[in-house]
Amino acid sequence: MRFLVRLLINAAALWVAVKLISGITYSSDNWVPLFGVALIFGVVNAFIRPVVQLLSLPLILLTLGLFALVVNGLMLLLTSSLSGALGLHFHVEGCWTAILGALVVSIVSALLSMLLPDGD
């Protein structure tokens, strides 16, 4: 059940980023493939992001955590690339757009997670 809730939260956060950021597009009329994009985003954040954060830990510490925004943006760019390869019609244009989009996704995801009761 927790997996489905996280998938819904990721899909909602990505949808908000598509609506707010002009460089992030989702060009499908059907909303179901957005769940595929959310699944890719979750897998990228679960497996690749920790490795990248560990490797970039000196930069994250040097910039007092600001480089973590760049890492999050790179994860969104990777999600865009994988989604495009799978034909899911999700695209992010450029690094600055990805960083801004990752910030929006993080904020929306945190707000939605706060609204839901803790599963413990």
N, CA, C and O atoms as a Tinker XYZ file with bonds, in Angstrom:
   480  protein
     1  N      0.821000   -1.196000    0.000000    73     2
     2  CA     0.000000    0.000000    0.000000    64     1     3
     3  C      0.869000    1.267000    0.000000    63     2     4     5
     4  O      0.560000    2.238000   -0.690000    81     3
     5  N      1.948000    1.244000    0.775000    73     3     6
     6  CA     2.834000    2.409000    0.860000    64     5     7
     7  C      3.447000    2.720000   -0.506000    63     6     8     9
     8  O      3.636000    3.884000   -0.860000    81     7
     9  N      3.758000    1.661000   -1.274000    73     7    10
    10  CA     4.322000    1.842000   -2.606000    64     9    11
    11  C      3.345000    2.594000   -3.509000    63    10    12    13
    12  O      3.748000    3.499000   -4.240000    81    11
    13  N      2.074000    2.227000   -3.464000    73    11    14
    14  CA     1.065000    2.900000   -4.292000    64    13    15
    15  C      0.882000    4.360000   -3.883000    63    14    16    17
    16  O      0.701000    5.229000   -4.736000    81    15
    17  N      0.931000    4.624000   -2.591000    73    15    18
    18  CA     0.798000    6.001000   -2.105000    64    17    19
    19  C      1.972000    6.840000   -2.600000    63    18    20    21
    20  O      1.781000    7.966000   -3.057000    81    19
    21  N      3.192000    6.293000   -2.510000    73    19    22
    22  CA     4.368000    7.024000   -2.990000    64    21    23
    23  C      4.290000    7.249000   -4.504000    63    22    24    25
    24  O      4.682000    8.304000   -5.002000    81    23
    25  N      3.786000    6.261000   -5.222000    73    23    26
    26  CA     3.623000    6.391000   -6.667000    64    25    27
    27  C      2.635000    7.507000   -7.000000    63    26    28    29
    28  O      2.884000    8.303000   -7.905000    81    27
    29  N      1.534000    7.570000   -6.287000    73    27    30
    30  CA     0.544000    8.634000   -6.495000    64    29    31
    31  C      1.115000   10.002000   -6.148000    63    30    32    33
    32  O      0.861000   10.980000   -6.851000    81    31
    33  N      1.881000   10.073000   -5.071000    73    31    34
    34  CA     2.490000   11.344000   -4.670000    64    33    35
    35  C      3.492000   11.802000   -5.729000    63    34    36    37
    36  O      3.506000   12.975000   -6.102000    81    35
    37  N      4.333000   10.879000   -6.217000    73    35    38
    38  CA     5.286000   11.242000   -7.273000    64    37    39
    39  C      4.575000   11.693000   -8.541000    63    38    40    41
    40  O      4.988000   12.666000   -9.173000    81    39
    41  N      3.512000   10.993000   -8.915000    73    39    42
    42  CA     2.769000   11.371000  -10.122000    64    41    43
    43  C      2.149000   12.759000   -9.956000    63    42    44    45
    44  O      2.193000   13.572000  -10.879000    81    43
    45  N      1.582000   13.027000   -8.800000    73    43    46
    46  CA     0.981000   14.341000   -8.552000    64    45    47
    47  C      2.046000   15.440000   -8.567000    63    46    48    49
    48  O      1.821000   16.513000   -9.128000    81    47
    49  N      3.191000   15.180000   -7.959000    73    47    50
    50  CA     4.263000   16.174000   -7.919000    64    49    51
    51  C      4.814000   16.443000   -9.319000    63    50    52    53
    52  O      5.099000   17.590000   -9.663000    81    51
    53  N      4.962000   15.400000  -10.119000    73    51    54
    54  CA     5.424000   15.592000  -11.497000    64    53    55
    55  C      4.391000   16.351000  -12.324000    63    54    56    57
    56  O      4.752000   17.180000  -13.158000    81    55
    57  N      3.117000   16.074000  -12.098000    73    55    58
    58  CA     2.048000   16.786000  -12.813000    64    57    59
    59  C      2.072000   18.280000  -12.472000    63    58    60    61
    60  O      1.904000   19.123000  -13.353000    81    59
    61  N      2.282000   18.604000  -11.188000    73    59    62
    62  CA     2.360000   20.011000  -10.779000    64    61    63
    63  C      3.563000   20.673000  -11.448000    63    62    64    65
    64  O      3.467000   21.817000  -11.894000    81    63
    65  N      4.690000   19.973000  -11.523000    73    63    66
    66  CA     5.876000   20.534000  -12.183000    64    65    67
    67  C      5.608000   20.787000  -13.660000    63    66    68    69
    68  O      6.050000   21.796000  -14.209000    81    67
    69  N      4.881000   19.872000  -14.306000    73    67    70
    70  CA     4.530000   20.064000  -15.720000    64    69    71
    71  C      3.668000   21.307000  -15.885000    63    70    72    73
    72  O      3.852000   22.068000  -16.835000    81    71
    73  N      2.731000   21.516000  -14.970000    73    71    74
    74  CA     1.828000   22.663000  -15.068000    64    73    75
    75  C      2.515000   23.990000  -14.735000    63    74    76    77
    76  O      2.154000   25.022000  -15.301000    81    75
    77  N      3.501000   23.984000  -13.823000    73    75    78
    78  CA     4.111000   25.230000  -13.371000    64    77    79
    79  C      5.358000   25.644000  -14.159000    63    78    80    81
    80  O      5.603000   26.838000  -14.333000    81    79
    81  N      6.138000   24.688000  -14.631000    73    79    82
    82  CA     7.412000   24.987000  -15.271000    64    81    83
    83  C      7.252000   24.826000  -16.782000    63    82    84    85
    84  O      6.867000   23.759000  -17.260000    81    83
    85  N      7.546000   25.880000  -17.521000    73    83    86
    86  CA     7.311000   25.854000  -18.968000    64    85    87
    87  C      8.256000   24.907000  -19.709000    63    86    88    89
    88  O      7.906000   24.441000  -20.793000    81    87
    89  N      9.418000   24.609000  -19.180000    73    87    90
    90  CA    10.366000   23.735000  -19.864000    64    89    91
    91  C     10.149000   22.255000  -19.601000    63    90    92    93
    92  O     10.873000   21.421000  -20.146000    81    91
    93  N      9.169000   21.914000  -18.778000    73    91    94
    94  CA     8.847000   20.509000  -18.498000    64    93    95
    95  C      7.524000   20.214000  -19.180000    63    94    96    97
    96  O      6.515000   20.871000  -18.921000    81    95
    97  N      7.541000   19.211000  -20.060000    73    95    98
    98  CA     6.338000   18.910000  -20.831000    64    97    99
    99  C      5.955000   17.448000  -20.688000    63    98   100   101
   100  O      6.802000   16.566000  -20.544000    81    99
   101  N      4.668000   17.228000  -20.733000    73    99   102
   102  CA     4.090000   15.886000  -20.797000    64   101   103
   103  C      3.044000   15.958000  -21.894000    63   102   104   105
   104  O      1.995000   16.577000  -21.719000    81   103
   105  N      3.330000   15.322000  -23.032000    73   103   106
   106  CA     2.524000   15.562000  -24.225000    64   105   107
   107  C      1.535000   14.449000  -24.550000    63   106   108   109
   108  O      1.128000   14.306000  -25.703000    81   107
   109  N      1.152000   13.676000  -23.575000    73   107   110
   110  CA     0.171000   12.624000  -23.819000    64   109   111
   111  C     -1.205000   13.092000  -23.347000    63   110   112   113
   112  O     -1.320000   13.786000  -22.337000    81   111
   113  N     -2.245000   12.707000  -24.086000    73   111   114
   114  CA    -3.603000   13.034000  -23.661000    64   113   115
   115  C     -4.070000   12.132000  -22.532000    63   114   116   117
   116  O     -4.983000   12.484000  -21.786000    81   115
   117  N     -3.448000   10.976000  -22.407000    73   115   118
   118  CA    -3.802000   10.005000  -21.394000    64   117   119
   119  C     -2.935000   10.225000  -20.155000    63   118   120   121
   120  O     -1.729000   10.435000  -20.285000    81   119
   121  N     -3.511000   10.183000  -18.980000    73   119   122
   122  CA    -2.759000   10.428000  -17.759000    64   121   123
   123  C     -2.123000    9.166000  -17.198000    63   122   124   125
   124  O     -1.282000    9.262000  -16.305000    81   123
   125  N     -2.492000    7.991000  -17.685000    73   123   126
   126  CA    -1.968000    6.735000  -17.154000    64   125   127
   127  C     -0.451000    6.608000  -17.348000    63   126   128   129
   128  O      0.220000    6.143000  -16.427000    81   127
   129  N      0.129000    6.996000  -18.501000    73   127   130
   130  CA     1.591000    6.899000  -18.637000    64   129   131
   131  C      2.355000    7.779000  -17.645000    63   130   132   133
   132  O      3.539000    7.548000  -17.403000    81   131
   133  N      1.692000    8.780000  -17.071000    73   131   134
   134  CA     2.358000    9.596000  -16.057000    64   133   135
   135  C      2.729000    8.748000  -14.841000    63   134   136   137
   136  O      3.700000    9.051000  -14.148000    81   135
   137  N      1.960000    7.689000  -14.578000    73   135   138
   138  CA     2.313000    6.775000  -13.498000    64   137   139
   139  C      3.589000    6.003000  -13.847000    63   138   140   141
   140  O      4.372000    5.666000  -12.960000    81   139
   141  N      3.797000    5.723000  -15.132000    73   139   142
   142  CA     5.053000    5.108000  -15.571000    64   141   143
   143  C      6.230000    6.037000  -15.349000    63   142   144   145
   144  O      7.303000    5.600000  -14.933000    81   143
   145  N      6.031000    7.321000  -15.626000    73   143   146
   146  CA     7.074000    8.323000  -15.374000    64   145   147
   147  C      7.348000    8.412000  -13.874000    63   146   148   149
   148  O      8.503000    8.503000  -13.458000    81   147
   149  N      6.294000    8.386000  -13.064000    73   147   150
   150  CA     6.459000    8.426000  -11.609000    64   149   151
   151  C      7.199000    7.195000  -11.111000    63   150   152   153
   152  O      8.002000    7.288000  -10.182000    81   151
   153  N      6.938000    6.052000  -11.715000    73   151   154
   154  CA     7.639000    4.829000  -11.338000    64   153   155
   155  C      9.123000    4.930000  -11.688000    63   154   156   157
   156  O      9.979000    4.560000  -10.884000    81   155
   157  N      9.425000    5.427000  -12.876000    73   155   158
   158  CA    10.825000    5.628000  -13.266000    64   157   159
   159  C     11.498000    6.609000  -12.316000    63   158   160   161
   160  O     12.630000    6.385000  -11.887000    81   159
   161  N     10.809000    7.688000  -11.989000    73   159   162
   162  CA    11.344000    8.698000  -11.075000    64   161   163
   163  C     11.629000    8.085000   -9.701000    63   162   164   165
   164  O     12.656000    8.383000   -9.090000    81   163
   165  N     10.737000    7.242000   -9.221000    73   163   166
   166  CA    10.938000    6.585000   -7.931000    64   165   167
   167  C     12.113000    5.629000   -7.947000    63   166   168   169
   168  O     12.883000    5.575000   -6.987000    81   167
   169  N     12.262000    4.871000   -9.029000    73   167   170
   170  CA    13.382000    3.933000   -9.139000    64   169   171
   171  C     14.706000    4.691000   -9.228000    63   170   172   173
   172  O     15.686000    4.308000   -8.590000    81   171
   173  N     14.735000    5.756000  -10.012000    73   171   174
   174  CA    15.952000    6.573000  -10.131000    64   173   175
   175  C     16.315000    7.160000   -8.768000    63   174   176   177
   176  O     17.484000    7.147000   -8.382000    81   175
   177  N     15.329000    7.673000   -8.040000    73   175   178
   178  CA    15.602000    8.259000   -6.730000    64   177   179
   179  C     15.981000    7.214000   -5.690000    63   178   180   181
   180  O     16.721000    7.516000   -4.754000    81   179
   181  N     15.489000    5.999000   -5.838000    73   179   182
   182  CA    15.787000    4.958000   -4.860000    64   181   183
   183  C     17.154000    4.322000   -5.071000    63   182   184   185
   184  O     17.819000    3.964000   -4.099000    81   183
   185  N     17.585000    4.175000   -6.316000    73   183   186
   186  CA    18.808000    3.428000   -6.578000    64   185   187
   187  C     19.982000    4.269000   -7.073000    63   186   188   189
   188  O     21.120000    4.022000   -6.675000    81   187
   189  N     19.735000    5.235000   -7.915000    73   187   190
   190  CA    20.837000    5.994000   -8.512000    64   189   191
   191  C     21.189000    7.224000   -7.677000    63   190   192   193
   192  O     22.366000    7.534000   -7.492000    81   191
   193  N     20.180000    7.918000   -7.176000    73   191   194
   194  CA    20.426000    9.154000   -6.428000    64   193   195
   195  C     21.329000    8.961000   -5.203000    63   194   196   197
   196  O     22.204000    9.796000   -4.976000    81   195
   197  N     21.157000    7.886000   -4.394000    73   195   198
   198  CA    22.069000    7.732000   -3.252000    64   197   199
   199  C     23.532000    7.572000   -3.667000    63   198   200   201
   200  O     24.427000    8.077000   -2.989000    81   199
   201  N     23.776000    6.879000   -4.766000    73   199   202
   202  CA    25.148000    6.702000   -5.243000    64   201   203
   203  C     25.732000    8.039000   -5.692000    63   202   204   205
   204  O     26.873000    8.366000   -5.369000    81   203
   205  N     24.942000    8.804000   -6.438000    73   203   206
   206  CA    25.410000   10.111000   -6.910000    64   205   207
   207  C     25.625000   11.055000   -5.724000    63   206   208   209
   208  O     26.591000   11.819000   -5.718000    81   207
   209  N     24.755000   11.015000   -4.736000    73   207   210
   210  CA    24.938000   11.869000   -3.565000    64   209   211
   211  C     26.190000   11.482000   -2.783000    63   210   212   213
   212  O     26.908000   12.349000   -2.283000    81   211
   213  N     26.443000   10.204000   -2.680000    73   211   214
   214  CA    27.646000    9.762000   -1.985000    64   213   215
   215  C     28.905000   10.214000   -2.710000    63   214   216   217
   216  O     29.860000   10.675000   -2.085000    81   215
   217  N     28.900000   10.078000   -4.034000    73   215   218
   218  CA    30.062000   10.500000   -4.815000    64   217   219
   219  C     30.252000   12.014000   -4.818000    63   218   220   221
   220  O     31.377000   12.500000   -4.938000    81   219
   221  N     29.164000   12.752000   -4.687000    73   219   222
   222  CA    29.270000   14.214000   -4.692000    64   221   223
   223  C     29.215000   14.805000   -3.289000    63   222   224   225
   224  O     29.012000   16.009000   -3.135000    81   223
   225  N     29.392000   13.985000   -2.279000    73   223   226
   226  CA    29.320000   14.463000   -0.894000    64   225   227
   227  C     30.270000   15.621000   -0.597000    63   226   228   229
   228  O     29.866000   16.558000    0.092000    81   227
   229  N     31.515000   15.604000   -1.083000    73   227   230
   230  CA    32.369000   16.773000   -0.825000    64   229   231
   231  C     31.787000   18.074000   -1.389000    63   230   232   233
   232  O     31.871000   19.117000   -0.740000    81   231
   233  N     31.202000   18.024000   -2.586000    73   231   234
   234  CA    30.593000   19.231000   -3.160000    64   233   235
   235  C     29.345000   19.646000   -2.387000    63   234   236   237
   236  O     29.087000   20.836000   -2.208000    81   235
   237  N     28.582000   18.672000   -1.935000    73   235   238
   238  CA    27.390000   18.990000   -1.152000    64   237   239
   239  C     27.787000   19.665000    0.155000    63   238   240   241
   240  O     27.157000   20.641000    0.563000    81   239
   241  N     28.824000   19.157000    0.813000    73   239   242
   242  CA    29.291000   19.778000    2.056000    64   241   243
   243  C     29.901000   21.151000    1.804000    63   242   244   245
   244  O     29.679000   22.082000    2.580000    81   243
   245  N     30.664000   21.282000    0.729000    73   243   246
   246  CA    31.318000   22.549000    0.411000    64   245   247
   247  C     30.295000   23.652000    0.119000    63   246   248   249
   248  O     30.511000   24.811000    0.475000    81   247
   249  N     29.199000   23.296000   -0.518000    73   247   250
   250  CA    28.170000   24.280000   -0.868000    64   249   251
   251  C     27.043000   24.335000    0.168000    63   250   252   253
   252  O     25.993000   24.929000   -0.074000    81   251
   253  N     27.276000   23.714000    1.311000    73   251   254
   254  CA    26.299000   23.691000    2.406000    64   253   255
   255  C     24.951000   23.116000    1.964000    63   254   256   257
   256  O     23.897000   23.583000    2.398000    81   255
   257  N     24.994000   22.113000    1.109000    73   255   258
   258  CA    23.792000   21.403000    0.690000    64   257   259
   259  C     23.166000   21.878000   -0.601000    63   258   260   261
   260  O     22.260000   21.227000   -1.121000    81   259
   261  N     23.627000   22.995000   -1.131000    73   259   262
   262  CA    23.014000   23.516000   -2.356000    64   261   263
   263  C     23.271000   22.620000   -3.565000    63   262   264   265
   264  O     22.465000   22.588000   -4.494000    81   263
   265  N     24.380000   21.898000   -3.560000    73   263   266
   266  CA    24.652000   21.017000   -4.692000    64   265   267
   267  C     23.656000   19.859000   -4.737000    63   266   268   269
   268  O     23.506000   19.217000   -5.777000    81   267
   269  N     22.985000   19.589000   -3.639000    73   267   270
   270  CA    21.950000   18.550000   -3.633000    64   269   271
   271  C     20.817000   18.919000   -4.590000    63   270   272   273
   272  O     20.178000   18.034000   -5.158000    81   271
   273  N     20.564000   20.207000   -4.773000    73   271   274
   274  CA    19.566000   20.644000   -5.761000    64   273   275
   275  C     20.002000   20.261000   -7.175000    63   274   276   277
   276  O     19.178000   19.870000   -8.001000    81   275
   277  N     21.282000   20.374000   -7.441000    73   275   278
   278  CA    21.809000   19.991000   -8.753000    64   277   279
   279  C     21.655000   18.480000   -8.938000    63   278   280   281
   280  O     21.273000   18.021000  -10.015000    81   279
   281  N     21.949000   17.715000   -7.899000    73   279   282
   282  CA    21.791000   16.258000   -7.966000    64   281   283
   283  C     20.337000   15.904000   -8.239000    63   282   284   285
   284  O     20.057000   15.040000   -9.070000    81   283
   285  N     19.409000   16.559000   -7.552000    73   283   286
   286  CA    17.983000   16.307000   -7.784000    64   285   287
   287  C     17.581000   16.674000   -9.210000    63   286   288   289
   288  O     16.791000   15.968000   -9.836000    81   287
   289  N     18.119000   17.764000   -9.716000    73   287   290
   290  CA    17.847000   18.151000  -11.101000    64   289   291
   291  C     18.383000   17.133000  -12.089000    63   290   292   293
   292  O     17.733000   16.834000  -13.091000    81   291
   293  N     19.567000   16.597000  -11.814000    73   291   294
   294  CA    20.124000   15.568000  -12.688000    64   293   295
   295  C     19.266000   14.300000  -12.672000    63   294   296   297
   296  O     19.146000   13.619000  -13.690000    81   295
   297  N     18.673000   13.986000  -11.524000    73   295   298
   298  CA    17.791000   12.819000  -11.445000    64   297   299
   299  C     16.522000   13.044000  -12.272000    63   298   300   301
   300  O     15.996000   12.110000  -12.877000    81   299
   301  N     16.039000   14.283000  -12.293000    73   299   302
   302  CA    14.874000   14.600000  -13.113000    64   301   303
   303  C     15.234000   14.543000  -14.605000    63   302   304   305
   304  O     14.429000   14.096000  -15.421000    81   303
   305  N     16.438000   14.994000  -14.955000    73   303   306
   306  CA    16.894000   14.883000  -16.342000    64   305   307
   307  C     17.046000   13.416000  -16.755000    63   306   308   309
   308  O     16.702000   13.045000  -17.878000    81   307
   309  N     17.557000   12.594000  -15.855000    73   307   310
   310  CA    17.689000   11.170000  -16.149000    64   309   311
   311  C     16.311000   10.534000  -16.317000    63   310   312   313
   312  O     16.116000    9.696000  -17.197000    81   311
   313  N     15.363000   10.926000  -15.481000    73   311   314
   314  CA    13.988000   10.437000  -15.616000    64   313   315
   315  C     13.418000   10.834000  -16.972000    63   314   316   317
   316  O     12.753000   10.032000  -17.627000    81   315
   317  N     13.674000   12.059000  -17.389000    73   315   318
   318  CA    13.215000   12.533000  -18.698000    64   317   319
   319  C     13.811000   11.700000  -19.820000    63   318   320   321
   320  O     13.109000   11.317000  -20.756000    81   319
   321  N     15.097000   11.422000  -19.729000    73   319   322
   322  CA    15.773000   10.644000  -20.762000    64   321   323
   323  C     15.231000    9.219000  -20.831000    63   322   324   325
   324  O     14.963000    8.710000  -21.919000    81   323
   325  N     15.069000    8.578000  -19.684000    73   323   326
   326  CA    14.542000    7.211000  -19.658000    64   325   327
   327  C     13.085000    7.165000  -20.113000    63   326   328   329
   328  O     12.679000    6.237000  -20.813000    81   327
   329  N     12.308000    8.157000  -19.720000    73   327   330
   330  CA    10.905000    8.213000  -20.135000    64   329   331
   331  C     10.786000    8.408000  -21.635000    63   330   332   333
   332  O      9.940000    7.794000  -22.285000    81   331
   333  N     11.630000    9.257000  -22.175000    73   331   334
   334  CA    11.628000    9.463000  -23.618000    64   333   335
   335  C     12.005000    8.200000  -24.377000    63   334   336   337
   336  O     11.440000    7.901000  -25.430000    81   335
   337  N     12.965000    7.463000  -23.832000    73   335   338
   338  CA    13.389000    6.214000  -24.479000    64   337   339
   339  C     12.277000    5.169000  -24.449000    63   338   340   341
   340  O     12.194000    4.318000  -25.334000    81   339
   341  N     11.427000    5.237000  -23.431000    73   339   342
   342  CA    10.316000    4.297000  -23.311000    64   341   343
   343  C      9.033000    4.813000  -23.953000    63   342   344   345
   344  O      8.007000    4.135000  -23.910000    81   343
   345  N      9.077000    6.001000  -24.547000    73   343   346
   346  CA     7.919000    6.556000  -25.240000    64   345   347
   347  C      6.823000    7.061000  -24.320000    63   346   348   349
   348  O      5.641000    6.954000  -24.648000    81   347
   349  N      7.200000    7.613000  -23.162000    73   347   350
   350  CA     6.203000    8.076000  -22.192000    64   349   351
   351  C      5.897000    9.568000  -22.295000    63   350   352   353
   352  O      5.130000   10.091000  -21.487000    81   351
   353  N      6.473000   10.256000  -23.260000    73   351   354
   354  CA     6.125000   11.653000  -23.595000    64   353   355
   355  C      6.414000   12.657000  -22.475000    63   354   356   357
   356  O      5.725000   13.673000  -22.376000    81   355
   357  N      7.406000   12.396000  -21.639000    73   355   358
   358  CA     7.806000   13.328000  -20.583000    64   357   359
   359  C      9.169000   13.880000  -20.957000    63   358   360   361
   360  O     10.093000   13.119000  -21.247000    81   359
   361  N      9.302000   15.220000  -20.953000    73   359   362
   362  CA    10.553000   15.829000  -21.383000    64   361   363
   363  C     10.891000   17.034000  -20.522000    63   362   364   365
   364  O     10.024000   17.836000  -20.176000    81   363
   365  N     12.173000   17.144000  -20.181000    73   363   366
   366  CA    12.699000   18.287000  -19.431000    64   365   367
   367  C     13.761000   18.946000  -20.300000    63   366   368   369
   368  O     14.687000   18.284000  -20.767000    81   367
   369  N     13.624000   20.250000  -20.514000    73   367   370
   370  CA    14.554000   21.004000  -21.355000    64   369   371
   371  C     15.614000   21.693000  -20.511000    63   370   372   373
   372  O     15.335000   22.722000  -19.896000    81   371
   373  N     16.798000   21.156000  -20.469000    73   371   374
   374  CA    17.928000   21.834000  -19.859000    64   373   375
   375  C     18.101000   21.627000  -18.377000    63   374   376   377
   376  O     17.199000   21.185000  -17.665000    81   375
   377  N     19.309000   21.970000  -17.938000    73   375   378
   378  CA    19.698000   21.742000  -16.546000    64   377   379
   379  C     18.987000   22.681000  -15.574000    63   378   380   381
   380  O     18.529000   22.241000  -14.520000    81   379
   381  N     18.888000   23.964000  -15.911000    73   379   382
   382  CA    18.240000   24.908000  -14.999000    64   381   383
   383  C     16.751000   24.598000  -14.841000    63   382   384   385
   384  O     16.193000   24.738000  -13.753000    81   383
   385  N     16.126000   24.183000  -15.917000    73   383   386
   386  CA    14.724000   23.780000  -15.842000    64   385   387
   387  C     14.580000   22.549000  -14.959000    63   386   388   389
   388  O     13.631000   22.442000  -14.182000    81   387
   389  N     15.521000   21.621000  -15.080000    73   387   390
   390  CA    15.486000   20.408000  -14.262000    64   389   391
   391  C     15.672000   20.727000  -12.785000    63   390   392   393
   392  O     15.007000   20.139000  -11.932000    81   391
   393  N     16.569000   21.653000  -12.482000    73   391   394
   394  CA    16.787000   22.029000  -11.076000    64   393   395
   395  C     15.540000   22.689000  -10.508000    63   394   396   397
   396  O     15.120000   22.366000   -9.397000    81   395
   397  N     14.949000   23.603000  -11.254000    73   395   398
   398  CA    13.711000   24.250000  -10.799000    64   397   399
   399  C     12.570000   23.230000  -10.682000    63   398   400   401
   400  O     11.795000   23.265000   -9.726000    81   399
   401  N     12.475000   22.338000  -11.647000    73   399   402
   402  CA    11.451000   21.301000  -11.600000    64   401   403
   403  C     11.648000   20.363000  -10.423000    63   402   404   405
   404  O     10.679000   19.966000   -9.775000    81   403
   405  N     12.893000   20.008000  -10.140000    73   403   406
   406  CA    13.175000   19.142000   -8.993000    64   405   407
   407  C     12.805000   19.824000   -7.688000    63   406   408   409
   408  O     12.345000   19.177000   -6.747000    81   407
   409  N     13.009000   21.137000   -7.636000    73   407   410
   410  CA    12.611000   21.887000   -6.444000    64   409   411
   411  C     11.097000   21.864000   -6.267000    63   410   412   413
   412  O     10.604000   21.668000   -5.157000    81   411
   413  N     10.363000   22.063000   -7.350000    73   411   414
   414  CA     8.895000   22.004000   -7.295000    64   413   415
   415  C      8.429000   20.608000   -6.905000    63   414   416   417
   416  O      7.547000   20.462000   -6.058000    81   415
   417  N      9.013000   19.579000   -7.516000    73   415   418
   418  CA     8.628000   18.204000   -7.202000    64   417   419
   419  C      8.910000   17.893000   -5.735000    63   418   420   421
   420  O      8.098000   17.246000   -5.074000    81   419
   421  N     10.045000   18.343000   -5.223000    73   419   422
   422  CA    10.386000   18.102000   -3.820000    64   421   423
   423  C      9.407000   18.775000   -2.871000    63   422   424   425
   424  O      8.977000   18.173000   -1.887000    81   423
   425  N      9.054000   20.021000   -3.163000    73   423   426
   426  CA     8.130000   20.755000   -2.294000    64   425   427
   427  C      6.744000   20.124000   -2.312000    63   426   428   429
   428  O      6.144000   19.910000   -1.258000    81   427
   429  N      6.233000   19.828000   -3.502000    73   427   430
   430  CA     4.895000   19.228000   -3.610000    64   429   431
   431  C      4.874000   17.848000   -2.956000    63   430   432   433
   432  O      3.919000   17.499000   -2.263000    81   431
   433  N      5.920000   17.075000   -3.177000    73   431   434
   434  CA     5.997000   15.739000   -2.586000    64   433   435
   435  C      6.042000   15.826000   -1.066000    63   434   436   437
   436  O      5.379000   15.045000   -0.385000    81   435
   437  N      6.811000   16.759000   -0.529000    73   435   438
   438  CA     6.885000   16.923000    0.928000    64   437   439
   439  C      5.535000   17.360000    1.501000    63   438   440   441
   440  O      5.108000   16.854000    2.539000    81   439
   441  N      4.868000   18.291000    0.832000    73   439   442
   442  CA     3.563000   18.747000    1.314000    64   441   443
   443  C      2.526000   17.628000    1.284000    63   442   444   445
   444  O      1.771000   17.459000    2.241000    81   443
   445  N      2.484000   16.868000    0.203000    73   443   446
   446  CA     1.539000   15.764000    0.121000    64   445   447
   447  C      1.862000   14.676000    1.130000    63   446   448   449
   448  O      0.948000   14.067000    1.686000    81   447
   449  N      3.141000   14.417000    1.380000    73   447   450
   450  CA     3.520000   13.415000    2.357000    64   449   451
   451  C      3.134000   13.833000    3.771000    63   450   452   453
   452  O      2.803000   12.988000    4.603000    81   451
   453  N      3.176000   15.136000    4.041000    73   451   454
   454  CA     2.781000   15.640000    5.365000    64   453   455
   455  C      1.287000   15.496000    5.591000    63   454   456   457
   456  O      0.844000   15.307000    6.724000    81   455
   457  N      0.511000   15.585000    4.526000    73   455   458
   458  CA    -0.937000   15.492000    4.655000    64   457   459
   459  C     -1.425000   14.073000    4.935000    63   458   460   461
   460  O     -2.507000   13.873000    5.486000    81   459
   461  N     -0.614000   13.097000    4.551000    73   459   462
   462  CA    -1.016000   11.707000    4.736000    64   461   463
   463  C     -0.577000   11.207000    6.099000    63   462   464   465
   464  O      0.475000   11.608000    6.596000    81   463
   465  N     -1.380000   10.321000    6.719000    73   463   466
   466  CA    -0.976000    9.777000    8.015000    64   465   467
   467  C      0.233000    8.863000    7.874000    63   466   468   469
   468  O      0.428000    8.226000    6.839000    81   467
   469  N      1.038000    8.807000    8.924000    73   467   470
   470  CA     2.214000    7.964000    8.920000    64   469   471
   471  C      1.802000    6.500000    9.003000    63   470   472   473
   472  O      0.934000    6.151000    9.803000    81   471
   473  N      2.400000    5.652000    8.202000    73   471   474
   474  CA     2.026000    4.249000    8.126000    64   473   475
   475  C      2.601000    3.390000    9.231000    63   474   476   477
   476  O      2.336000    2.188000    9.263000    81   475
   477  N      3.390000    3.969000   10.152000    73   475   478
   478  CA     4.028000    3.162000   11.210000    64   477   479
   479  C      3.106000    2.851000   12.330000    63   478   480
   480  O      3.499000    2.184000   13.287000    81   479
